[in-house]
Each structure stands twice: as structure tokens, then as C-alpha cells.
Amino acid sequence: MLSLRNKRIWVAGHQGLVGQALARALPATGASVLTVPRSELDLRNQQATRHWLQQHNPDMVIVAAATVGGIGDNQVRPADFLYDNLMIEANIIHEAAQLGVEKLLFLGSSCIYPREAAQPIAPAALLSGPLEPTNEAYALAKIAGVRLVQSYARQYGCRFITAMPCNLYGPGDRFDLARSHVIPALILKMHQARLRQQAQLELWGTGQPLREFLYVDDLAAACLRLLQIYEGDAPVNIGSSLEISIAALAKQVAVTVGYQGAISFNPAHPDGTPRKILDSTVMRGLGWQPSVPLGQGLALTYEWFCNHQAEARLVA
């Protein structure tokens, strides 16, 4: 097992949901966390990224930086999602290889897999069929990142690995009705509906799609496990192995938030992929298990939201 003690680990994207969780988890391993605010370093700029890496010389790198968003945001800004993520990952991965970092972990997304992939989805399903159209640009960028990591490992012997998490949520998320993923968007909508005493709340889609959710601190623990012991070429799926319909999730969020009005769905808006649950057999075999069930995770996330609304990247 590779010890992380005294390692200087750069968490690229430390201000995001995943990056914050990684920055919380790493000190317990004895590692030092290196960060740089997005306002001080544009990771789309190769020269600036090279200069920062050379100046700070990390032992390891975790690539959690990305332009992310929900279905609506992906549909409105496909060029941003494709360009930003291609540039960010290419710059970090290439310059980390040039610098000779000891190990790099690239975080992808479950959306890299085909829309109609067999369930649960195994890493071998990658590039075996058409992608979900509503987030194709983001998925293409993440697929390129996976292949880039694999290519540097094969051509140059870099200890570069990749992980594919399922849908994530938790403290530090973006609460934005236009750009959030499903759980923070539901929390914000229902929180506002409760305050306004709305009798009814309409949500996008049919409510029928099935999704798998993982509390972000559980993901952080899995990532540290991968840094310590995984050396494989294939992406490693990280999921809770439990799925829930969007309609059932909405009811659970309503209970968490205390919203008692009626919930309806508008099928004129897209659902996205009908079902998406990952085969996380490899991750389980490495000794990792999720520890935060959905109900507890939702409560912790809503508590954080209520206590940090001024800093919650909140947009109503």
C-alpha cells in the first residue's frame, strides 16, 4: 500500500463539491493539501498551469476540477462544457506527466457510459453505444480525459488512474436552479416552496428515471483508497449500488426539507438517461464501502445548506 503520509497532494478544483470533500479527508492521512483558487489560476491556460505545477511541484495530483451542471445547463452550454473540460484535463494531465508526479487520479463521471448500457454498468461498456444526448458534450470531454490518462500510462509508464463516480451530493454543493444537479436543485426548490407556502411544486420530466446517489465524503474516502492501492488501467466505478426513482427522491427531499405541498412532474422537459447504476465490484474488492445512507446524507446536506446559505453558491 502506498503511504500518503508527508505527500504533497494537489487537489485541482478544491472549491467544488468533490474538491472540498477531498481537502477535508486528506489531512487524516498525513498528507499536505495543495490548492489554488480558480481566481488565481485558469486551468484552461496551459502556460499558467505549467508554471503553477513547476513552482509547487506536488508529489501527487487529483483532478477534480471541471465545469459541471445539470441537464438544463448542459443543453444550453454544450460548447462551454466540451471546451472547458477538454482544456482543464489536458493541461493538468500533460503537465503532471512532464513534471513526473508520482501518481495522478482523474475523476470522470458515470455519464461517460452509453445511454442504453446494460445495468449495472461495467467499465467495459465505455464507447459501446450512443451517449445520452442531454449531456453528450460533457461526456465526450470526460471520455477524452479517461483515454488521455490511459495513454500516458501506456506510453510513458505514468502511474495515472481514473475513477467514475455516480451522482454525487453533499455539503458545499452548488444550489442553483439553472445549473445544479438534481439533489441540490430539489433542496433549493423545496426550501423556497416551503418558505413561500406553495401548495404545489412542478418538477422536470416524468419522475420515472432511476438514479444512484453517493454522499461526497464517501467518494473522497474511495479516492484516497485508490491512490493508496490501485494501479490498474481500467476506470474504477464508485457508487452506492442503491437506486431510487426521481419521483421517490423528490418525496424524500420534501420530507427532509419539510415541504408538505403537492409535487407534480412536467414530461415536456427531458428525463435524461432512463436508468444509470454502476457496477462497483472492483471498488468493493479494494475494501471500500459507502457509510452514509441517502436519508442521513440528505439531512446533513440540508443542514449545511441552512447554515451556510450566504456561501452556498446559491442562485435562486
C-alpha positions in Angstrom: 0.0 0.0 0.0 1.3 3.4 -1.0 1.5 5.7 2.0 0.2 9.2 1.6 2.0 10.5 4.7 4.1 13.5 4.0 3.0 13.6 0.4 2.2 17.0 -1.1 -1.1 16.4 -3.0 -2.6 19.0 -5.3 -6.4 18.9 -5.3 -7.2 20.6 -8.6 -10.7 22.0 -8.2 -10.7 22.2 -4.4 -13.5 24.8 -4.3 -16.0 22.4 -5.9 -18.2 19.8 -4.2 -15.7 16.9 -4.7 -12.6 19.0 -4.1 -13.9 20.3 -0.8 -14.5 16.7 0.4 -11.0 15.6 -0.7 -9.5 18.6 1.1 -11.4 17.6 4.3 -10.3 13.9 4.1 -6.6 14.1 3.1 -5.1 15.6 6.3 -6.1 12.5 8.2 -3.7 10.5 6.0 -0.7 12.7 6.9 -0.7 14.3 3.5 -0.3 18.0 2.8 -3.0 19.5 0.6 -2.0 22.0 -2.1 -4.7 24.2 -3.5 -5.0 27.3 -5.7 -8.2 29.4 -6.1 -9.8 29.4 -9.5 -9.5 33.2 -9.4 -5.7 32.9 -9.4 -5.2 30.1 -11.9 -7.2 29.5 -15.1 -6.7 25.7 -15.7 -7.7 26.2 -19.3 -4.4 28.1 -19.8 -1.6 25.6 -20.4 1.3 28.0 -19.7 -0.2 29.2 -16.4 -0.9 25.6 -15.4 2.6 24.5 -16.3 4.1 27.4 -14.3 2.0 26.7 -11.2 2.9 23.0 -11.2 6.6 23.7 -11.7 6.5 26.3 -8.9 4.7 24.0 -6.4 6.0 20.6 -7.5 3.3 18.3 -6.0 4.0 14.6 -5.3 0.5 13.6 -6.5 -2.4 15.2 -8.3 -6.2 14.7 -8.0 -8.1 16.1 -11.0 -11.4 17.2 -9.5 -11.6 20.4 -11.5 -14.4 20.6 -14.1 -17.2 22.7 -15.5 -20.3 20.8 -14.3 -24.1 21.3 -14.3 -27.5 19.7 -14.6 -29.5 18.7 -17.7 -30.7 22.2 -18.5 -27.2 23.7 -18.2 -25.7 21.0 -20.3 -28.2 21.7 -23.1 -27.7 25.5 -23.0 -23.9 25.5 -22.8 -22.5 22.4 -24.7 -19.5 24.4 -26.1 -18.5 25.5 -22.6 -18.8 22.0 -21.2 -16.8 20.5 -24.0 -14.1 23.2 -24.3 -13.5 23.9 -20.6 -13.2 20.2 -19.6 -11.0 19.3 -22.5 -8.6 22.1 -21.8 -8.6 21.6 -18.0 -7.9 17.9 -18.1 -5.4 18.0 -21.0 -3.4 20.8 -19.3 -3.2 19.1 -15.9 -2.6 15.6 -17.2 0.1 16.6 -19.7 2.0 18.9 -17.4 1.8 16.5 -14.5 3.4 13.9 -16.8 6.1 16.3 -17.8 6.8 17.1 -14.2 7.0 13.4 -13.3 4.4 13.4 -10.5 4.3 10.1 -8.5 0.6 9.4 -9.1 -2.4 11.1 -10.6 -6.1 10.4 -10.2 -8.6 11.7 -12.8 -12.2 11.9 -11.8 -14.7 11.3 -14.6 -18.4 10.7 -14.4 -20.9 8.0 -14.9 -22.3 9.9 -17.9 -19.4 8.6 -20.0 -21.3 5.4 -20.5 -23.8 4.8 -23.3 -27.4 5.7 -22.7 -28.6 2.1 -23.2 -25.8 0.4 -21.5 -26.6 -2.9 -19.7 -27.2 -2.4 -16.0 -25.4 -2.3 -13.7 -22.8 -0.5 -15.9 -19.4 -2.0 -16.1 -16.3 -0.1 -17.3 -16.2 -2.3 -20.3 -19.3 -0.6 -21.6 -17.3 2.6 -22.4 -17.7 3.5 -26.1 -20.0 0.6 -26.8 -23.0 2.7 -27.8 -24.5 6.2 -28.2 -24.3 8.7 -25.4 -27.2 10.4 -23.6 -27.9 13.5 -25.9 -28.7 15.9 -23.0 -25.1 15.7 -21.6 -23.1 14.5 -24.6 -20.6 17.3 -24.7 -19.6 16.8 -21.0 -19.5 13.1 -21.5 -17.2 13.4 -24.6 -14.8 15.6 -22.7 -14.6 13.1 -19.8 -14.1 10.2 -22.1 -11.2 12.1 -23.7 -9.8 12.5 -20.2 -10.0 8.8 -19.5 -8.3 7.9 -22.7 -5.6 10.6 -22.1 -4.8 9.1 -18.7 -4.6 5.6 -20.1 -2.4 6.8 -23.0 0.1 8.5 -20.7 0.2 5.4 -18.5 0.8 3.1 -21.6 3.2 5.3 -23.5 5.2 6.8 -20.6 4.6 4.5 -17.7 2.9 7.2 -15.7 1.0 6.0 -12.6 -2.1 7.7 -13.7 -5.6 6.2 -12.8 -9.2 7.1 -13.3 -12.4 6.8 -11.3 -16.0 7.2 -12.4 -18.4 8.3 -9.6 -22.2 8.1 -9.7 -24.4 11.1 -9.0 -22.9 13.0 -6.0 -24.3 15.3 -3.4 -23.3 16.8 0.0 -22.1 19.9 1.8 -20.5 22.5 -0.4 -22.7 21.8 -3.4 -24.0 24.5 -5.8 -27.6 25.4 -5.1 -28.7 26.9 -8.4 -32.0 26.2 -10.1 -30.4 26.7 -13.6 -27.1 24.9 -13.1 -27.3 22.4 -10.2 -27.5 18.7 -10.3 -30.7 17.1 -9.1 -30.4 16.9 -5.3 -29.2 20.5 -4.7 -31.8 21.7 -7.2 -34.6 19.8 -5.4 -33.4 21.0 -2.0 -33.4 24.7 -3.1 -36.8 24.4 -4.9 -38.5 22.8 -1.9 -36.8 25.1 0.6 -38.2 28.1 -1.3 -41.6 26.5 -1.8 -41.9 25.8 1.9 -41.0 29.4 2.8 -43.5 30.7 0.2 -46.1 28.2 1.4 -46.7 27.0 -2.2 -49.5 24.5 -2.5 -47.9 22.7 -5.5 -44.4 22.3 -7.0 -43.7 21.3 -10.6 -40.5 19.4 -11.4 -38.9 18.5 -14.8 -39.5 15.2 -16.6 -41.7 12.2 -15.7 -40.1 11.3 -12.3 -39.5 7.8 -13.6 -35.7 7.7 -14.3 -33.7 5.7 -11.8 -30.5 7.1 -10.3 -27.8 6.1 -7.9 -26.5 8.7 -5.4 -23.4 8.8 -3.2 -22.6 11.2 -0.4 -19.5 13.1 -1.4 -17.4 12.2 1.7 -17.8 8.6 0.8 -16.4 9.4 -2.6 -13.4 11.1 -1.0 -12.7 8.0 1.0 -12.8 5.9 -2.1 -10.4 8.2 -3.9 -7.9 8.0 -1.1 -8.2 4.2 -1.2 -7.5 4.3 -5.0 -4.4 6.5 -4.5 -3.1 4.1 -1.9 -3.6 0.7 -3.7 -4.9 0.9 -7.2 -2.6 0.6 -10.2 -4.9 -0.7 -12.9 -5.6 0.6 -16.4 -9.4 0.4 -16.4 -11.6 3.1 -14.9 -12.9 2.2 -11.4 -16.7 2.8 -10.8 -17.6 4.3 -7.5 -21.3 4.0 -6.5 -23.7 3.3 -3.6 -25.2 0.3 -5.5 -28.6 1.6 -4.5 -31.0 3.2 -6.9 -34.1 5.4 -6.5 -36.6 7.0 -8.9 -36.5 10.7 -9.3 -40.1 10.8 -8.0 -39.2 8.8 -4.9 -36.2 11.0 -4.4 -38.4 14.2 -4.6 -40.6 12.8 -1.9 -37.7 12.1 0.4 -36.2 15.5 -0.2 -39.6 17.0 0.6 -39.7 15.2 3.9 -36.1 16.3 4.7 -36.9 20.0 3.9 -40.4 20.0 5.5 -42.2 20.8 2.3 -45.8 19.5 2.5 -47.3 20.7 -0.8 -48.2 18.5 -3.8 -45.4 17.5 -6.2 -46.1 17.2 -10.0 -43.9 16.4 -13.0 -43.9 18.0 -16.4 -43.0 15.4 -19.1 -42.4 18.2 -21.6 -38.9 18.6 -20.1 -36.3 15.9 -20.6 -35.6 13.0 -18.2 -32.1 12.2 -19.3 -30.9 8.6 -19.2 -33.7 6.3 -18.1 -31.6 4.2 -15.7 -28.0 4.5 -14.5 -26.5 2.4 -11.8 -22.8 1.4 -11.7 -21.1 -1.9 -11.3 -18.8 -1.0 -8.3 -17.5 -4.5 -7.8 -13.8 -3.5 -8.2 -14.1 -0.7 -5.7 -15.8 -3.0 -3.2 -13.0 -5.5 -3.7 -10.5 -2.9 -2.7 -12.0 -2.7 0.8 -14.3 0.3 0.4 -17.9 0.6 1.3 -20.2 3.7 1.5 -21.0 4.7 5.0 -23.7 7.4 4.7 -27.2 6.2 3.6 -29.3 8.6 1.5 -31.6 9.7 4.3 -28.8 10.7 6.5 -26.9 12.3 3.6 -29.9 14.4 2.6 -30.3 15.6 6.2 -26.6 16.5 6.5 -26.7 18.3 3.2 -29.8 20.3 4.1 -28.4 21.2 7.5 -25.2 22.5 5.7 -27.4 24.5 3.3 -29.4 26.1 6.1 -26.3 27.0 8.0 -24.3 28.3 5.0 -26.7 29.9 2.6 -24.6 33.0 2.3 -21.7 30.9 1.0 -23.6 28.0 -0.7 -23.0 29.2 -4.3 -26.8 29.8 -4.1 -28.6 31.2 -7.1 -32.4 31.4 -6.8 
